[in-house]
Amino acid sequence: MDTDRMASPQSSRMASPQSSRMASPQSSRMASPQSSRMASPQSSRMASPQSSRMAIPQSSRMASLQSSRMASPQSSRMASPQSSRIASRQSSRMASPQSSRMASPQSSRMASPQSSRMASPQSSRHSSSVSSSPMSRMHSLQVDSVQRWMEDLRHMTEVECMCVLQAKAIGVEEDAQGELIVATRDHVARDNLQTLLRRALVVSTELGKMFQRLEKGRWQRVHSTAIRANCHVRSLVHEYSAARNTPSEMQKYEKSLLEKCMELTTITEKCLHTEDEFFLKSMREAINEILTDVSDSFSHMIDMALANEIQILIRKIESSDSVYTIGSDISNLLSLTQDGPQLCRIIAKEGAVVALFKICRQDCFSDLYAHALRAVASICCVEEGINQLEKVDGILCLADILTDENRAESARAEAAAVVAQITSPHHTSTQHLGSFLESMEDIVTALIKLCGSASCGEVFLLASAALANITFFDSMACEILLQLNAIHILLQACKDRQRVDTPYSKDQVVTILANLSVLEQSAPEILQEKGVERLLQLLGEKPSSSSPSEGAACERVQQKAAVTLARLSRDPDIAQTAIQLQAVPRLIELCRSPAERNNSDSVLVACLAALRRLAAGCPDSIEATDHQQLIKPRLVDSFLLCSNMEESFV
């Protein structure tokens, strides 16, 4: 067994809890327009947002550079009143906000069902305060709860009500240009983007339902869904056009999309009045083709709208001289990066990385370095972001910040986070590493110093994660680390719970040790620093909670500790020390007890390889029974034997 390949780059990709900043996106926010917004015949356009864009854990951010901080404010309030929908379409049309003021006999008869359908927790508490006077109504809208209710109502109201209101925007003034009532001047750009994402999700959901119902031949439902989708699309297009001067190219897509939506509504209506199977079969194919065109056109239009909004946000960052304003705009940009890789690609293409590095090169904005670099790290989860970083010599800027010990620790930590992101093994392209290698010695030196002086676990985690990734693609980095006394620094940090306090940090440390152990000159230093004892402690790493990500991190720690031990055991002194410290019984326990290794096959293979390496140097250290089952057979046979040792109650 070639143990030198046991710590693959993939094994260093750290899954992390969703509360973390680096990975997964996904998180609790709305889906990316590309991932969750676009319906397709295979329903692939309806996929949830892609999570985990990055493979670096954090302690406080829970092992990831992209924290999901932007949980949708609507999530706890958006319970749709659809569950109490009235069967009669007439009663649905009567459920408009005006119904409470109608003096006709119908209004008195219809009041009860409408109130049950239109009510929300906020509206029920404040309905009595809404006066029929326009001035009093305007005053009541200033109440936060009422504003929230009005915001929900914009997106969750019944389609029939929207038809009655002719999709008119609910605004404080006639010239409000369709913006949300709750939007303030400082947050209009962000609210416009979030509104686009929410509305896109609604439309894509309806289109996805159409695909499903079309496959089942539920023609009545297909037609009603087509009407709803048509109404939602028209509402979105009209409101966005009223709020922004849309580019001419986008206007062409809007016109084409509206025509296709109307065609979809017309053709689905024809299927309601016939039971001819041959006709319905031909119509199904035609509807499927039109529906696919609508999905593609809608996807492209939303991407163009998002790009337009992002351009506005980036221009504000570039043109402002106010630290407060730029910081607020960077926060808005950072929140958008959490909506998935597709939105990150749009942000990168619109020049966000260029604008952020301009901030990082101006001393007057030094207080914004950490904030700007955090956004850069999030954008660089996609290749487009890394390419933009390369074009503006971003690596040189990162090296300057890392090597300047007068810079704030937070800025250097975020620079380390960017380095960890762009060197992550999950990136398929390594073209950007050409210029990185030129500055690698300075960067590695600065990172190991940051590990030694880190004031908290998060800073240590970011610096060590960057080092772990760097050691994978160039052996020169390992040689530099040995010269910088990295083994001593890392093993000393493991004794400090303020710096190494989670399995994620230990994962980074043991990854670096595993890659350093390839070099023969590392063995004496590890032995001198009592690294074998530390490896045996890491073999016993267990999660402190039931978190799946923490359990996976512990598995990686055990696996890489066994790999490191196997590599180091080529040295007779290391092997003898490991045997004296009872490494063999622990390795056997991990092999024979699936619960000890969390049923991990990768840990099993690594432990078998380590056992065989120790047995080769000291055959007497293993009992005959264990030797017969774990050493003598082929590795694959021992693996199958141990992997089938789970307890059976049959």
Sequence and secondary structure as in RCSB ss.txt:
>XXXX:A:sequence
MDTDRMASPQSSRMASPQSSRMASPQSSRMASPQSSRMASPQSSRMASPQSSRMAIPQSSRMASLQSSRMASPQS
SRMASPQSSRIASRQSSRMASPQSSRMASPQSSRMASPQSSRMASPQSSRHSSSVSSSPMSRMHSLQVDSVQRWM
EDLRHMTEVECMCVLQAKAIGVEEDAQGELIVATRDHVARDNLQTLLRRALVVSTELGKMFQRLEKGRWQRVHST
AIRANCHVRSLVHEYSAARNTPSEMQKYEKSLLEKCMELTTITEKCLHTEDEFFLKSMREAINEILTDVSDSFSH
MIDMALANEIQILIRKIESSDSVYTIGSDISNLLSLTQDGPQLCRIIAKEGAVVALFKICRQDCFSDLYAHALRA
VASICCVEEGINQLEKVDGILCLADILTDENRAESARAEAAAVVAQITSPHHTSTQHLGSFLESMEDIVTALIKL
CGSASCGEVFLLASAALANITFFDSMACEILLQLNAIHILLQACKDRQRVDTPYSKDQVVTILANLSVLEQSAPE
ILQEKGVERLLQLLGEKPSSSSPSEGAACERVQQKAAVTLARLSRDPDIAQTAIQLQAVPRLIELCRSPAERNNS
DSVLVACLAALRRLAAGCPDSIEATDHQQLIKPRLVDSFLLCSNMEESFV
>XXXX:A:secstr
  GGGSS GGGG     TTSSBS   TTS   IIIII   TTSGGG            SSS S BS      TTT
TT   GGGG  S HHHHHT SGGGGG  SHHHHHHHHHHHHHH  HHHHHHGGG  SSHHHHHHHTTSHHHHHHH
HHHHHHS HHHHHHTTT    SSTTSTT  TT  GGGHHHHHHHHHHHHHHHHHHHHHHHHHHHHHT HHHHHHH
HHHHHHHHHHHHHHHHHHS   HHHHHHHHHHHHHHHHHHHHHHHGGG   HHHHHHHHHHHHHHHHHHHHHHHH
HHHHHHHHHHHHHHHHHHH   HHHHHHHHHHHHHHGGG HHHHHHHHHTTHHHHHHHHHT GGGGGGHHHHHHH
HHHHTTSHHHHHHHHHTTHHHHHHHHHH TTS HHHHHHHHHHHHHHT TT S  TTHHHHHHTHHHHHHHHHHH
HHH SSHHHHHHHHHHHHHHHHH HHHHHHHHHTTHHHHHHHHHT TTTS SHHHHHHHHHHHHHHTTSTTHHHH
HHHTTHHHHHHHHHT   SSS HHHHHHHHHHHHHHHHHHHHHTTSHHHHHHHHHTTHHHHHHHHHH GGGGTT 
HHHHHHHHHHHHHHHHH GGGS HHHIIIIISS HHHHHHHHHT S    
